[in-house]
Amino acid sequence: MACERSPQGTWLPALLVSVLLGCGASWDYSKNGANWGGLGQCGYGDVQQSPIDLGSASGIEKLKLFLKYPKVSSSFQLYNNGYSIALTLPESYKGGFGLGEKLDDMGSEDAQAYKLWQVNFHAPSEHTLKGKQMPLEMQFMHQRVTGGSAETAVVVVLFQEAANRYHDLLDKLMADGLPGKAWEEKSVASGIDFGDVMGGAPFYKYTGSLTVPPCESGVKYYIRQDPISAAHSQLRKFQKALKDTCQPRGNFRLVRPHIPGAKLTLVPSVDVIKDPDTTVKPSVSKVEKAEEDPLIAAEKKAEQGSNFHCPATFIDEEMANMGRIQVGDSPEFIAAKERFNRNKRELQVAEGAEGNAELAYKLQQKLYNDAPGWAEKINLKWSLEGAKAVKAGAKSTLADLAGHAQEELTIFTLAIYAECKRLHDLKVAEEEARKAAEPQAPAPPPPPPPAPPPKFEYPEPHVKLRRGMAASPFASGKEDTAPTESGISADEGDAQANPARVAPNLHQPDVPPSATIEKAKTLKDVKVKKGPPREEIIMTVDLPVDIASIPSKAGFKFDFVEALAESVEIPASRLKVTKLEGHTVAKVHGSYSLAQRTLRGSV
């Protein structure tokens, strides 16, 4: 394509350069979010922020998570946006999840259905399991399309390292390599199956915020309870790429504290595509099983329904003195000590008896084997059988007592907690009696509940994501031609439909900082001096196209503006084709025709 510019058109590159130099990243991972307090809602302490540490859930949800993630039928770009490695799904992709009691309920306008739009990676993970950070976290960004407002929901999959467990999904995503520099892209072939990392486990659920500025609150999180295993070399490639991009430690936000009233629950899941008849119900995960020894189980049982927590020092001291009756012990605690020690002694006696029976049996076996003749062997046979029976009985007794040993330890531990609680309640009662004897001041009124943060308004440009049944993953197919709704509050002229890259907030396109100009903050008592309107920038472009061969000039203008806007990464609304005209040239792209028709357009 030959290009000619008017004198005013030569200003366009200079203008783009000035925008590039004038706009930069407004945040980074230098302190992993500790310095984001003044950005958007990142510093709000009255609402739950994300990420969080995933501990014990407070309950199980009645609704089910219906997962529907078909294979992606088209290729797409895996790109580095300077903060993460990410991808945006084409609008035609009908993947996502729903929340309800039955799968049949998902096909209605009132269903809680969410469509997947964007995926991004964080290494190491942002959410932690019992304080442990995973090597990689995959965040699937969804927007609600039916049954309510366009709220954001995130499905999170954590990855853990396992020897030689090469995961097919990661291999396919990295087939062309990972984009290691900001705004570098890599092609990913069709056939990607996100369902490979979704099903087969229940999910944690809580309400938090975006983990990147502006940290918008009210975001629903669904986190796969069990991490996915992947090979060290696969995880290492993501860690290297993201640590090089987001130095010094990678692109994760530090864990945010739990606020009072914030709930963490578990949700059963159903993989609609791979196993629609199976509901995976919540259970104790591998991380939680590691803690389920008798002492911890007893602690949970003793403290259930109570705010009381017994100090570890008291438990350690009573365990060390389990064989001693002390002054002040309650009759119940004395009886528990006597029972535990009696069972302990019986176990020790049984262990000794089993050892002696084993030695006696081996002695009789040796005598039998060394007997010189059949008569002696016959005489020793009955002694050997008797020793064998005694050995079997001793072993059975020992096994029975050993089987009850863990149970007895749990019972004694519960007795320790009961004694600790008794002493605590006695101390509290004495303190309350002392306070009751003193004159009481009127109690101050309770503080008002914290006000919810105001709705965050994203600066332009905005994106307009498809909503309604036509966008639902659970649509029957007949709804594809149904009218859709915007789901955003931006003016139609300011919103971009179906952008190639969507930001994790799902409200803006994911473009370099140079491609957007944010509105300045309002300042009071500032007078703006009006001047003459700026002169338009005109650029003339020659194309080797016969103007007579264009069926629709309006359609050609639209396609040309979209392509040009994408190439320079600016909104298409800032460009306009003012005129199309044909003219004759002697040579186009090395052709030696005497005359060819060429299209000339002014932008």
SEKE-477876 format. One record per residue (C-alpha): residue number from 1; x, y, z. Coordinates in steps of 0.1 Angstrom, whole numbers, plus 5000, padded with zeros to 4 digits. Example, Ala and Ser with C-alpha at 12.3 -4.5 7.8 and 13.67 -1.06 7.14 Angstrom:
BEGIN
num px py pz
1 5123 4955 5078 $
2 5137 4989 5071 $
END
This chain:
BEGIN
num px py pz
1 5000 5000 5000 $
2 5014 5034 4990 $
3 5008 5062 5015 $
4 5007 5099 5009 $
5 5001 5124 5037 $
6 4990 5160 5035 $
7 5012 5185 5054 $
8 4987 5183 5083 $
9 4989 5145 5082 $
10 5026 5145 5091 $
11 5016 5156 5127 $
12 4999 5122 5134 $
13 5031 5102 5142 $
14 5043 5131 5164 $
15 5010 5132 5182 $
16 5012 5094 5188 $
17 5047 5097 5202 $
18 5037 5124 5226 $
19 5008 5103 5239 $
20 5033 5074 5243 $
21 5057 5095 5263 $
22 5030 5113 5283 $
23 5011 5082 5295 $
24 5027 5054 5316 $
25 5017 5026 5339 $
26 4999 5040 5369 $
27 5006 5010 5391 $
28 5030 4981 5393 $
29 5039 4950 5414 $
30 5070 4964 5430 $
31 5054 4960 5464 $
32 5028 4935 5454 $
33 4999 4958 5461 $
34 5011 4972 5494 $
35 5013 5007 5478 $
36 4979 5006 5460 $
37 4960 5023 5488 $
38 4951 5054 5468 $
39 4940 5035 5437 $
40 4903 5031 5432 $
41 4889 5010 5460 $
42 4921 4991 5468 $
43 4924 5009 5502 $
44 4889 5003 5514 $
45 4890 4984 5547 $
46 4852 4980 5552 $
47 4846 4956 5524 $
48 4864 4923 5517 $
49 4893 4926 5493 $
50 4910 4899 5474 $
51 4929 4877 5474 $
52 4924 4858 5507 $
53 4938 4827 5525 $
54 4915 4798 5520 $
55 4910 4781 5554 $
56 4881 4761 5567 $
57 4848 4769 5551 $
58 4818 4779 5573 $
59 4792 4758 5555 $
60 4780 4742 5523 $
61 4758 4760 5498 $
62 4726 4744 5487 $
63 4729 4756 5451 $
64 4752 4738 5426 $
65 4778 4752 5403 $
66 4771 4740 5368 $
67 4803 4741 5347 $
68 4799 4743 5309 $
69 4832 4749 5291 $
70 4832 4734 5255 $
71 4864 4734 5235 $
72 4874 4767 5219 $
73 4867 4761 5182 $
74 4889 4789 5169 $
75 4924 4801 5174 $
76 4932 4831 5195 $
77 4961 4852 5208 $
78 4979 4847 5241 $
79 4993 4881 5250 $
80 5014 4899 5277 $
81 4997 4931 5288 $
82 5025 4942 5310 $
83 5008 4929 5342 $
84 4999 4894 5333 $
85 4998 4868 5305 $
86 4962 4868 5293 $
87 4938 4859 5265 $
88 4904 4871 5254 $
89 4878 4847 5242 $
90 4859 4854 5210 $
91 4823 4865 5214 $
92 4811 4833 5197 $
93 4825 4811 5225 $
94 4796 4799 5247 $
95 4815 4789 5278 $
96 4808 4797 5314 $
97 4789 4785 5345 $
98 4756 4788 5362 $
99 4744 4787 5398 $
100 4712 4769 5407 $
101 4694 4738 5420 $
102 4689 4720 5387 $
103 4705 4721 5353 $
104 4671 4726 5337 $
105 4668 4759 5355 $
106 4698 4774 5336 $
107 4679 4779 5304 $
108 4657 4807 5316 $
109 4661 4845 5316 $
110 4661 4845 5354 $
111 4690 4820 5358 $
112 4722 4830 5374 $
113 4743 4824 5343 $
114 4778 4838 5336 $
115 4798 4839 5304 $
116 4836 4836 5302 $
117 4853 4865 5285 $
118 4889 4867 5296 $
119 4916 4845 5313 $
120 4948 4857 5330 $
121 4976 4841 5349 $
122 4994 4849 5381 $
123 5027 4834 5393 $
124 5030 4827 5421 $
125 4994 4824 5431 $
126 4974 4852 5447 $
127 4951 4831 5468 $
128 4968 4808 5493 $
129 4957 4774 5508 $
130 4962 4773 5546 $
131 4989 4799 5542 $
132 5007 4781 5513 $
133 5013 4799 5480 $
134 5009 4778 5449 $
135 5032 4781 5419 $
136 5005 4793 5394 $
137 4969 4807 5395 $
138 4946 4808 5366 $
139 4917 4834 5368 $
140 4887 4830 5345 $
141 4869 4863 5343 $
142 4831 4860 5338 $
143 4802 4885 5335 $
144 4767 4877 5345 $
145 4744 4876 5314 $
146 4710 4866 5328 $
147 4691 4869 5360 $
148 4706 4901 5373 $
149 4730 4930 5367 $
150 4763 4926 5348 $
151 4783 4916 5379 $
152 4818 4901 5376 $
153 4825 4866 5388 $
154 4859 4849 5388 $
155 4866 4811 5387 $
156 4901 4804 5400 $
157 4921 4773 5394 $
158 4953 4768 5414 $
159 4982 4747 5402 $
160 5006 4726 5423 $
161 5039 4710 5412 $
162 5040 4672 5406 $
163 5068 4652 5391 $
164 5064 4646 5353 $
165 5027 4655 5354 $
166 5026 4674 5322 $
167 4992 4690 5318 $
168 4978 4691 5283 $
169 4961 4725 5286 $
170 4994 4742 5296 $
171 5013 4725 5268 $
172 4988 4737 5242 $
173 4988 4772 5255 $
174 5026 4773 5254 $
175 5030 4755 5220 $
176 5043 4787 5204 $
177 5060 4799 5235 $
178 5049 4824 5261 $
179 5048 4862 5254 $
180 5077 4874 5276 $
181 5075 4911 5269 $
182 5047 4937 5273 $
183 5023 4935 5244 $
184 5040 4906 5227 $
185 5015 4880 5214 $
186 5017 4843 5206 $
187 4992 4823 5186 $
188 4972 4794 5202 $
189 4956 4768 5180 $
190 4919 4759 5182 $
191 4908 4730 5204 $
192 4917 4744 5238 $
193 4896 4727 5265 $
194 4893 4747 5297 $
195 4870 4720 5310 $
196 4901 4699 5317 $
197 4909 4720 5348 $
198 4874 4728 5359 $
199 4854 4697 5368 $
200 4860 4670 5394 $
201 4861 4691 5425 $
202 4838 4714 5446 $
203 4846 4751 5449 $
204 4852 4776 5476 $
205 4829 4807 5473 $
206 4832 4842 5487 $
207 4826 4878 5477 $
208 4857 4899 5473 $
209 4873 4924 5448 $
210 4894 4925 5417 $
211 4930 4917 5426 $
212 4943 4945 5403 $
213 4935 4982 5405 $
214 4910 4997 5408 $
215 4902 4966 5431 $
216 4864 4970 5424 $
217 4844 4953 5452 $
218 4814 4930 5450 $
219 4832 4904 5428 $
220 4821 4868 5433 $
221 4849 4842 5436 $
222 4846 4805 5429 $
223 4879 4787 5437 $
224 4885 4750 5428 $
225 4891 4733 5462 $
226 4918 4709 5450 $
227 4948 4723 5430 $
228 4956 4709 5395 $
229 4989 4690 5392 $
230 5014 4701 5366 $
231 5051 4695 5358 $
232 5078 4717 5373 $
233 5090 4727 5338 $
234 5056 4739 5328 $
235 5051 4760 5359 $
236 5086 4773 5357 $
237 5080 4788 5323 $
238 5050 4808 5335 $
239 5069 4819 5367 $
240 5099 4831 5346 $
241 5078 4850 5321 $
242 5057 4868 5348 $
243 5086 4875 5372 $
244 5106 4891 5343 $
245 5075 4912 5334 $
246 5065 4921 5370 $
247 5096 4923 5391 $
248 5108 4916 5417 $
249 5086 4887 5428 $
250 5059 4882 5402 $
251 5024 4894 5395 $
252 5005 4886 5428 $
253 4988 4909 5452 $
254 4995 4902 5489 $
255 4967 4883 5508 $
256 4941 4906 5523 $
257 4928 4901 5558 $
258 4894 4886 5565 $
259 4869 4912 5577 $
260 4841 4904 5602 $
261 4810 4890 5585 $
262 4828 4878 5554 $
263 4817 4842 5546 $
264 4838 4815 5530 $
265 4816 4785 5519 $
266 4818 4755 5497 $
267 4797 4748 5466 $
268 4791 4714 5449 $
269 4799 4713 5412 $
270 4786 4695 5381 $
271 4806 4692 5349 $
272 4778 4696 5323 $
273 4799 4684 5294 $
274 4821 4657 5307 $
275 4800 4641 5335 $
276 4765 4657 5338 $
277 4751 4630 5360 $
278 4777 4634 5388 $
279 4775 4660 5415 $
280 4809 4665 5432 $
281 4801 4673 5468 $
282 4824 4692 5492 $
283 4847 4670 5513 $
284 4879 4675 5533 $
285 4905 4683 5507 $
286 4941 4670 5508 $
287 4953 4702 5524 $
288 4927 4699 5551 $
289 4933 4662 5557 $
290 4969 4668 5567 $
291 4955 4686 5597 $
292 4929 4661 5608 $
293 4949 4644 5636 $
294 4931 4635 5669 $
295 4942 4667 5687 $
296 4930 4690 5660 $
297 4897 4671 5656 $
298 4892 4673 5694 $
299 4900 4710 5693 $
300 4874 4717 5666 $
301 4848 4697 5684 $
302 4854 4714 5717 $
303 4854 4749 5703 $
304 4824 4744 5680 $
305 4798 4770 5686 $
306 4820 4790 5710 $
307 4843 4819 5708 $
308 4865 4804 5734 $
309 4900 4792 5724 $
310 4922 4772 5748 $
311 4958 4784 5749 $
312 4984 4760 5735 $
313 5005 4763 5767 $
314 4977 4749 5788 $
315 4973 4719 5765 $
316 5010 4712 5764 $
317 5013 4714 5802 $
318 4984 4690 5808 $
319 4997 4666 5783 $
320 5031 4666 5801 $
321 5013 4660 5835 $
322 4987 4635 5823 $
323 5000 4609 5849 $
324 4997 4633 5879 $
325 4966 4644 5899 $
326 4970 4681 5907 $
327 4953 4703 5933 $
328 4924 4721 5917 $
329 4916 4694 5891 $
330 4879 4688 5888 $
331 4864 4653 5896 $
332 4856 4649 5859 $
333 4892 4657 5849 $
334 4906 4634 5876 $
335 4884 4605 5862 $
336 4896 4613 5827 $
337 4932 4611 5838 $
338 4926 4578 5856 $
339 4909 4563 5826 $
340 4936 4574 5801 $
341 4964 4561 5823 $
342 4946 4528 5830 $
343 4942 4522 5792 $
344 4978 4533 5786 $
345 4991 4508 5812 $
346 4969 4480 5797 $
347 4984 4488 5763 $
348 5019 4486 5776 $
349 5012 4453 5794 $
350 4997 4440 5761 $
351 5027 4451 5742 $
352 5050 4432 5767 $
353 5028 4401 5766 $
354 5028 4400 5728 $
355 5066 4403 5728 $
356 5069 4374 5753 $
357 5045 4353 5734 $
358 5065 4359 5702 $
359 5097 4348 5719 $
360 5081 4317 5734 $
361 5067 4307 5700 $
362 5101 4310 5684 $
363 5117 4289 5711 $
364 5091 4261 5707 $
365 5096 4264 5669 $
366 5134 4259 5672 $
367 5130 4229 5696 $
368 5105 4213 5672 $
369 5128 4219 5642 $
370 5159 4205 5661 $
371 5141 4174 5674 $
372 5161 4143 5663 $
373 5132 4120 5656 $
374 5095 4117 5649 $
375 5087 4107 5684 $
376 5103 4138 5699 $
377 5086 4160 5672 $
378 5052 4145 5681 $
379 5058 4153 5718 $
380 5068 4189 5710 $
381 5040 4195 5684 $
382 5014 4201 5711 $
383 5037 4226 5729 $
384 5043 4244 5696 $
385 5005 4247 5689 $
386 4999 4260 5724 $
387 5026 4287 5720 $
388 5011 4296 5686 $
389 4977 4300 5701 $
390 4991 4322 5730 $
391 5009 4343 5704 $
392 4977 4348 5684 $
393 4957 4357 5714 $
394 4983 4383 5726 $
395 4985 4398 5691 $
396 4947 4401 5690 $
397 4945 4417 5724 $
398 4972 4442 5715 $
399 4955 4451 5682 $
400 4922 4457 5700 $
401 4938 4480 5726 $
402 4959 4498 5699 $
403 4928 4504 5678 $
404 4912 4522 5708 $
405 4943 4542 5716 $
406 4935 4571 5692 $
407 4900 4572 5705 $
408 4912 4573 5741 $
409 4936 4601 5732 $
410 4907 4621 5716 $
411 4886 4616 5747 $
412 4914 4627 5770 $
413 4920 4658 5748 $
414 4884 4667 5750 $
415 4887 4665 5788 $
416 4916 4689 5787 $
417 4895 4714 5767 $
418 4866 4709 5791 $
419 4889 4716 5821 $
420 4904 4746 5803 $
421 4869 4760 5796 $
422 4859 4754 5832 $
423 4888 4774 5845 $
424 4882 4801 5820 $
425 4845 4804 5829 $
426 4854 4805 5866 $
427 4878 4833 5859 $
428 4852 4852 5838 $
429 4826 4847 5865 $
430 4849 4861 5891 $
431 4857 4891 5869 $
432 4820 4897 5862 $
433 4812 4896 5899 $
434 4840 4921 5906 $
435 4826 4945 5879 $
436 4790 4940 5891 $
437 4801 4954 5925 $
438 4814 4985 5908 $
439 4792 5014 5895 $
440 4785 5008 5858 $
441 4788 5036 5832 $
442 4762 5035 5804 $
443 4773 5015 5774 $
444 4781 5035 5743 $
445 4758 5031 5713 $
446 4770 5005 5688 $
447 4788 5020 5658 $
448 4768 5023 5626 $
449 4775 4997 5599 $
450 4800 5007 5574 $
451 4787 5023 5542 $
452 4792 5003 5510 $
453 4818 5018 5487 $
454 4804 5039 5459 $
455 4800 5023 5425 $
456 4833 5027 5407 $
457 4831 5045 5374 $
458 4856 5034 5348 $
459 4872 5060 5325 $
460 4868 5058 5288 $
461 4871 5039 5266 $
462 4845 5013 5276 $
463 4836 4979 5261 $
464 4801 4966 5255 $
465 4799 4929 5262 $
466 4770 4909 5250 $
467 4743 4900 5275 $
468 4709 4882 5275 $
469 4700 4846 5266 $
470 4719 4849 5233 $
471 4751 4852 5253 $
472 4743 4825 5279 $
473 4763 4793 5279 $
474 4731 4774 5285 $
475 4711 4789 5256 $
476 4695 4763 5234 $
477 4707 4779 5201 $
478 4674 4795 5192 $
479 4683 4826 5211 $
480 4713 4836 5189 $
481 4692 4860 5170 $
482 4675 4874 5200 $
483 4681 4911 5210 $
484 4708 4916 5236 $
485 4714 4943 5262 $
486 4745 4963 5268 $
487 4751 4958 5305 $
488 4772 4990 5308 $
489 4762 5026 5315 $
490 4785 5042 5289 $
491 4772 5061 5260 $
492 4769 5039 5229 $
493 4793 5062 5210 $
494 4820 5057 5237 $
495 4817 5019 5239 $
496 4836 4994 5218 $
497 4817 4962 5209 $
498 4837 4929 5208 $
499 4872 4942 5213 $
500 4901 4919 5205 $
501 4914 4922 5241 $
502 4893 4928 5272 $
503 4908 4940 5305 $
504 4903 4918 5336 $
505 4877 4943 5349 $
506 4855 4935 5318 $
507 4846 4972 5314 $
508 4875 4984 5293 $
509 4896 4972 5264 $
510 4930 4957 5273 $
511 4953 4981 5254 $
512 4987 4998 5262 $
513 4985 5029 5284 $
514 4994 5050 5254 $
515 4962 5040 5237 $
516 4938 5055 5263 $
517 4936 5090 5277 $
518 4919 5091 5311 $
519 4897 5120 5322 $
520 4915 5144 5345 $
521 4902 5148 5381 $
522 4878 5177 5386 $
523 4895 5207 5402 $
524 4876 5235 5418 $
525 4881 5272 5410 $
526 4900 5264 5378 $
527 4891 5286 5348 $
528 4896 5270 5314 $
529 4904 5295 5286 $
530 4886 5287 5254 $
531 4905 5288 5222 $
532 4898 5281 5185 $
533 4890 5245 5177 $
534 4920 5223 5167 $
535 4926 5217 5130 $
536 4917 5183 5118 $
537 4946 5159 5109 $
538 4941 5146 5073 $
539 4959 5116 5059 $
540 4956 5104 5022 $
541 4960 5067 5015 $
542 4964 5051 4981 $
543 4951 5015 4977 $
544 4954 4992 4946 $
545 4917 4987 4945 $
546 4893 4995 4916 $
547 4866 5018 4931 $
548 4841 5002 4907 $
549 4847 4968 4923 $
550 4836 4979 4958 $
551 4799 4967 4963 $
552 4793 4990 4994 $
553 4813 5021 4999 $
554 4798 5026 5034 $
555 4808 4991 5044 $
556 4843 4996 5030 $
557 4847 5029 5050 $
558 4837 5011 5082 $
559 4861 4981 5077 $
560 4889 5005 5068 $
561 4885 5026 5099 $
562 4883 4995 5122 $
563 4915 4981 5106 $
564 4934 5014 5109 $
565 4922 5020 5145 $
566 4934 4985 5155 $
567 4968 4989 5139 $
568 4975 5022 5157 $
569 4956 5011 5189 $
570 4932 5040 5192 $
571 4894 5041 5194 $
572 4877 5039 5160 $
573 4856 5069 5170 $
574 4886 5091 5165 $
575 4889 5083 5128 $
576 4866 5091 5099 $
577 4869 5085 5061 $
578 4858 5118 5045 $
579 4862 5110 5008 $
580 4867 5081 4984 $
581 4878 5088 4948 $
582 4895 5069 4920 $
583 4925 5080 4900 $
584 4948 5065 4873 $
585 4985 5057 4880 $
586 5012 5042 4857 $
587 5027 5017 4882 $
588 5014 5000 4913 $
589 5035 4976 4934 $
590 5060 4968 4906 $
591 5034 4962 4879 $
592 5043 4977 4845 $
593 5008 4982 4832 $
594 5005 5015 4814 $
595 4974 5025 4833 $
596 4957 5011 4864 $
597 4928 5022 4885 $
598 4937 5030 4921 $
599 4915 5040 4950 $
600 4924 5072 4969 $
601 4909 5078 5003 $
602 4912 5107 5028 $
603 4912 5100 5065 $
END
